[in-house]
Every structure is written in C-alpha cells, then in structure tokens.
Amino acid sequence: MLDTIKHRLGRGETLMVCAMGRVLHHNLVQMIGIHGGFHALWFDMEHMDYSTETLELGTLAARSQGLDSFVRLAPTDYACITRAFEAGASGIMAAQVRSAAEAEQIVKWAKFHPRGCRGLNSVGWDAQFARIPLAKFAEKANRETFIAIQIETVEALNECEEIAGIDGVDLLFVGPADLSQNLGVLGDFYHPACLAALDRVAAACKQYGKPWGVVPVDPEYATRCVEHGCRMLSVSADVRLINAGIESVKHNYAKFFAAGPV
C-alpha cells in the first residue's frame, strides 16, 4: 500500500519532493524513484497543460516506484481539481491564492458532501474505476485527499493565519520566487521581508497544528525552514535535474570540453 503524503505528514516526517514540469516523461519519473530518497512528486499544471492521459501516466509511473504525487493548479475551476484526483494524484496544490475565502473555495471544490461540492464520479483511479461504492468512496476521498495552499502573494500572506485554520487545508506551501516579487524584493530571498514572511507562515501553521512546505533556494535556507517547522522540501525539478547532470558531465570531462573540436 502506498505511503501517502498525508500519512507521512501525519507522522511528523519531513518529506523530500521533486517537481515535474516541462520534461514530464514516465521514464524520468521512474528514474527519480529508482535513485531513492524522494517521497513524492508534484506535477506542475499551473505552468503546463498536460493532457489527462499524460497526467495518468505520470501518476502511474510514480506509484510504480512507491512515490505519492500531487498536482499544482491555478485556482480557476472545480473540474481541473477533480480531474487531478481521478487521474491518480492523491492531492492538489492551489497556486496564486489571494485570500482565505479563495482557499475555502478550493477545499469545497476538492471535497464531497458534506464538506464540499465536488462532482461525484466514481470511474477514475481514486474510486478504483467504479469498484468502490459511492458512499464509501466519498467518505474515503474526504478523509484521504491532500490539499495544499500556496502562500506566494502578499494578500495570502496577510491572511495566512485564516488560511491555516481552514478545515481541510493540510499544508501551506511557500513559493519564495513569487513571494519575493510580490514583496518588492525580487530574487532577494534572504531579505528581512522574505524571512519575516517565512516566520509568519511558520507561526500560523504552528498555531493550527499544520505542516508547511517550501521550495528552498539553497541548503542553508532549507535548514532554516526545517528548524522553523517546515515538513516538505521541494529540492529540485525535472529541468534542474537534467541541467545538473549536464554540468556534472562537463565538469568531469572539463579538459576535453575546453579543448574544443578535434
């Protein structure tokens, strides 16, 4: 049985996750799993527009290696959220949220009655392709689905306490790049305003007993976040992994690359 993000966070574990964006392929997903160390992947459908079949293959490849997954989405409509669950992801993460009211709407779109208004369809992966009775499926989905809200706008930061307190929000996730941009210090991740924002999110999550996550900008930043209660580190992405591999090869064979064509 897959050890899910939600179960791991419930045990107080710190999760290592990797983003899949522009180079999503089932073989790359399997390679990440085979190397070990990662607990989950997240598929970026904020900046990409995968087909349902592509997302299904991605989640299937992840499960084959014991990796759970969630999908980052623009908070635009309920259908994209339910499709992520039906494709095999156990969770979703809403990007560019600007208020607690918006976060509440995300939860309602992701949950069945009585918590929400998700459309009831049992023919996807999450209902084992119509093998789970409707009432049991709805109860199981409401209990097990994972919902994260990104804190990357000033508006969301100013309401992060209210967002953390929402029933059904499982994790707050800091996006340092957009947050620095919205705080007027683009790319200055150690600026006092950015560090104060991290501390405010950490305090809000501690107040409501919720974990939080981040895309760390370097190991020192990651250490600081974990010391302040962060329990999800998104330490790389598909493009960055490939760039690191290319740079490693060029470094190992530096004298040959420097020599130019023979």
N, C-alpha and C positions, 0 to 999 in steps of 0.2 A: 504493500500500500504506500502511495506517495506521501512523503512527509512534507506537508504544505507550509507555505509562508506563514499562514495564520497560526498553525500549530507550533512552529518554531518560535515565532514571536511570543506566543503564549507561555513558552517555557523560558523566556528571557534570553534566548540566543541572539548573537549578533550575526546577521546574515550578510554574505557576500553575494552581490548580484551583478549581472552584466547586461548591458543594453544591446538590443538588436535593432538596427536602423536600416541603413542603405545597402547592407550586404547580407540580408537575411537569406540563408540557404540551410536546408536541413543538415547538410554535411558539416557546415561550420558549427551549427548548434550541437551536433553530436561530438565534434572535436573538443568544444569547450567542456562538455560533460565528461569526456574520456580523460582529460587532463586533471579533473578533480578540483576540489576547493570551493567551487561555486555552489550555492544552494538554489539559485533561481535565476531566471532571465526575465527581462521585460522587453516587450515589443513596442516600438515607438510608432504609433499610428496618429500622433499629433503632426509629425513632420513627413510621414509617409502615408500611402493609401493602399495598403496590401489588400488583395482580394481575400474573401473568406477562405478560399481553398489554401492560399499561401499561409494564412494565419493558422489554419488547421494543421498544416504540415509542420509549421514551426512548433506548435504546442505538442504535437505528437512526437517530434524528434526530441524535445525537451523531456517529456515523460519517459521516453525510452532510456534516458540516462539518469533518471531519478531527479530531474530538475523541475521544480514548480515554475509557474510563469504568471505574469500579469501584463495588462495592456495599458499603455498611456494613451489617453484620448482627449480631444478637445471637448469641453463640456457643452455640446451643442444639442444632442437629442438622445432620447431613451434607446432608440433602435441600435445605435452603434455600441452601446453598453451591453445590451442583451446578446448581440451577436458575438461579442468577445467571450462571454461565458459559454455560449453554445458551441463556439469553436474549440473550446478546451482549456482556456485560461481560467485560473481559479480566482483571479482578481482583476480590478481595473484601477487606474490612477488618473484622476482628472487634472488636466493642466490648466494654467491661466485662470484659476478660480479667483474671484474678486470679493466674495462675501460669504458669510455663514449661511445666508439664505440660498445661495447658489450651491454650496456644499450639501445642504439639506435636500435640495432637488436631486442632486446626484445620487444620494442614498435612496431616495424614493424610486428613482429610475432603476436602481440596481436590486431592489428588494421586492419580493412579492407581498401581497396582503398578509397580515395587517399593517406591516411597517411601510410598505411602498405600493407602487402601482406598475411593477414590471409586467410586461405581457407574458401570459402563461403559455409556453410552448415546450413540449417535452421531447422533441425529436432530435435535439442536439446531443453533444457529448456529455454535457453536465447532467442530463437525465438518462444517460446510458441509452440514448436512441430509443426513447419511449419504453424503456424497460422498468422505470420507476413509476409507481402510481402517483398521480398528480399531487395529492395532499402531502405525501411523504417527500416528493421532490421539492415542493415549495418550502416545506419546513427545513429540509436539509440545505437547500440553497441559501435561505435566510440566515442559517446558522454558520455556514462554512465559507461563503464568498467573502473575499477580501477587498476592502475599499480604502484607497489612499487618496489624500487630497494634497496637491502641490501648493506650497507656500512660496510664491515667486513674484507676487505683486505686493505693492505697498498696502493695497486695500485688504488683501488676505492676511498680511502680517498684522494689520491693525485689528483684525477680528480673529486672530489665531486661537485665542482662548475660547471663544464661542465655537469655533470650528472643531477644536479638540474635544469639546464637551458634547458634540452631537452623537447620539446613539447610532451606531452603525459605521461611523468613521473609525477605521482600525489603525491608521498611521498618518502622520503628517510628513510630507517629503519636501525638503528644501531644495530649490533649484538655484544654486549660487549665481549662475551667469545672469539669468533674467532678474534675480533679486538685486544684484549689484547694479544692473542697468536701471531698474525702477527706483533704486535709492540714489541715483545720480552719481554713482562712482563706478562706472562700467569697468569690469575686469579687476578691480582693486578688492580682492576677496578678503584681505586682512584689514581693510578699512574699519575703523571703530564702528561705523554704522552697520556694516555687514556682520561683524562679530556680535554686536548687540542684538541684531535680528536673530542670529542663531540662539543666543541665550534666551531670548523671549519665547521662541518656539519650544526650546527645551523645557523651560519653566511651565509653559502651558500644557505640554504633554505629561510632565511630572504631576501637575495638579490633577489631571484626569486619568492618570494611570495608563497612558497611551505611549507606544513607542514612536520614534521618528526616524527618518532616513535622510540621506543626502548624497549628492554627487561630490565626493571630496576632491579638492583641487590638487592635493599632494598628501603624502603620508603624515606630515605634521598636522595638517588640517583635519585629517581623519582621526588622529589620536585625540585632538581637542574635542571633536564631536562625540566620540565614544565616551570620553571622560564626562561629558555632559548628557549622557543618556541615549545617544544615537544607537539604534539597533539594526540599521540597514545601510550598508555602504555599497553604492553603485560605482565600482572602481574602474570600469572600463566599458568599451563598446566595440562593436564589430570593426568599424573603421580604425579605431585606435589600436586594436589588437593587430590588425594587418600592418599598419604603419610601424608598430613596434617590431614586428617580425622582419620587415624590410630593413629597418635601421640596424637591427641586430646582425643581419647577414652582411650589410655594408660595413659595419664595424669589424666583424670577424675577418673580412676579406679586404680590409681597407687598402692595403698596398696594391692590390690588383685593380680596385676601382680607381685609385688615384693614378695608376699608370695609363689609363685610357685604353683605346682600341689597340690590339696587337697587329 
